[in-house]
């Protein structure tokens, strides 16, 4: 006795037979003609070759003065609102993402130290 599914809910049915294909930068379907004609030593479609071509974001080192400021803010706020994060970023001269990740790492460090000491 098959269930009747309304046309509007048909797209949510669990019995879908077709799967959508997902894009993968490493798939061989787009490079199948070029990789068969060239030898494997000069193949630039390997994941390591693609990874080396990507431009990495510039890392921002944190000076001792900036770390002192971040620790003082962390003493007051362990979780930052967007407004406070902007203030901390402006005061330290670091990008907001760096501040966000520093606080995230600091929370993890504190949690790990409290678990180890218990």
Phi and psi in degrees as a GROMACS rama.xvg file:
@    title "Ramachandran Plot"
@    xaxis  label "Phi"
@    yaxis  label "Psi"
@TYPE xy
-70.2004  144.636  UNK-2
-76.5561  145.366  UNK-3
-91.3736  130.393  UNK-4
-114.491  130.316  UNK-5
-66.2851  149.879  UNK-6
-57.2142  -33.3256  UNK-7
-71.9824  -24.8742  UNK-8
-99.0905  -0.259423  UNK-9
-60.2465  -34.0211  UNK-10
-70.0116  -17.227  UNK-11
-96.113  4.41792  UNK-12
-64.7468  143.788  UNK-13
-79.9275  -9.41494  UNK-14
-97.8136  30.7654  UNK-15
-67.125  134.528  UNK-16
-96.5247  -29.2491  UNK-17
-92.9403  135.24  UNK-18
-106.117  141.691  UNK-19
-83.2794  142.52  UNK-20
-86.7948  145.297  UNK-21
-106.665  145.019  UNK-22
-71.3617  134.963  UNK-23
-132.488  127.683  UNK-24
-68.2187  -14.5902  UNK-25
-102.323  6.42911  UNK-26
-67.6651  146.714  UNK-27
-90.1491  -4.56179  UNK-28
-67.5421  -35.9532  UNK-29
-79.5629  -23.8323  UNK-30
-108.38  14.5705  UNK-31
-66.8423  -36.9826  UNK-32
-75.8908  -36.8631  UNK-33
-76.7217  -33.9836  UNK-34
-75.4328  -23.8127  UNK-35
-76.4099  -26.5864  UNK-36
-87.2359  -23.1058  UNK-37
-105.235  158.909  UNK-38
-79.5915  161.466  UNK-39
-74.084  -19.8712  UNK-40
-73.0851  -26.0791  UNK-41
-104.799  17.8992  UNK-42
-75.8091  116.323  UNK-43
-90.6756  6.09613  UNK-44
-94.9756  9.77232  UNK-45
-71.6553  151.62  UNK-46
-57.6005  -36.5664  UNK-47
-68.6498  -35.6084  UNK-48
-68.3967  -40.3555  UNK-49
-67.1554  -41.7064  UNK-50
-63.411  -38.0396  UNK-51
-71.9963  -21.8815  UNK-52
-79.4318  -23.0596  UNK-53
-67.4757  142.957  UNK-54
-86.8498  124.713  UNK-55
-84.034  148.585  UNK-56
-69.2618  147.374  UNK-57
-71.6127  134.83  UNK-58
-84.7603  144.165  UNK-59
-110.958  112.048  UNK-60
-73.986  149.22  UNK-61
-108.331  123.109  UNK-62
-76.5833  168.907  UNK-63
-63.9627  -38.2913  UNK-64
-64.6321  -41.8152  UNK-65
-65.5047  -39.8131  UNK-66
-63.8625  -38.8179  UNK-67
-62.2299  -43.9076  UNK-68
-63.1771  -43.9493  UNK-69
-62.8861  -41.4099  UNK-70
-64.7014  -36.8006  UNK-71
-68.0643  -39.0709  UNK-72
-66.1436  -38.5317  UNK-73
-65.6804  -30.1853  UNK-74
-65.037  -29.1125  UNK-75
-91.9089  -40.5105  UNK-76
-133.53  117.656  UNK-77
-85.8114  -26.1986  UNK-78
-118.149  132.52  UNK-79
-100.286  137.017  UNK-80
-83.7646  161.898  UNK-81
-56.3721  -35.6455  UNK-82
-68.0953  -43.7359  UNK-83
-67.2875  -38.6307  UNK-84
-60.3133  -39.6572  UNK-85
-63.5839  -42.2436  UNK-86
-63.5662  -45.1464  UNK-87
-62.8705  -42.7702  UNK-88
-61.0637  -44.3321  UNK-89
-65.8928  -41.5743  UNK-90
-69.7626  -37.6864  UNK-91
-87.0766  -20.5136  UNK-92
79.3157  16.3209  UNK-93
-102.019  154.092  UNK-94
-63.826  152.436  UNK-95
-59.7809  -37.3185  UNK-96
-63.8898  -38.4195  UNK-97
-63.2061  -42.725  UNK-98
-62.7299  -45.119  UNK-99
-59.7952  -46.7884  UNK-100
-69.8349  -33.8492  UNK-101
-62.2137  -45.6569  UNK-102
-64.3285  -40.3432  UNK-103
-61.6021  -46.6436  UNK-104
-66.3128  -36.5329  UNK-105
-66.4499  -41.5449  UNK-106
-60.8083  -42.5448  UNK-107
-64.0031  -40.7171  UNK-108
-63.8407  -44.4506  UNK-109
-63.6293  -43.1359  UNK-110
-62.6717  -43.2973  UNK-111
-64.6648  -39.9384  UNK-112
-68.7595  -34.7309  UNK-113
-71.9343  -32.8527  UNK-114
-70.8118  -42.0143  UNK-115
-67.017  -40.4117  UNK-116
-74.9843  -18.9472  UNK-117
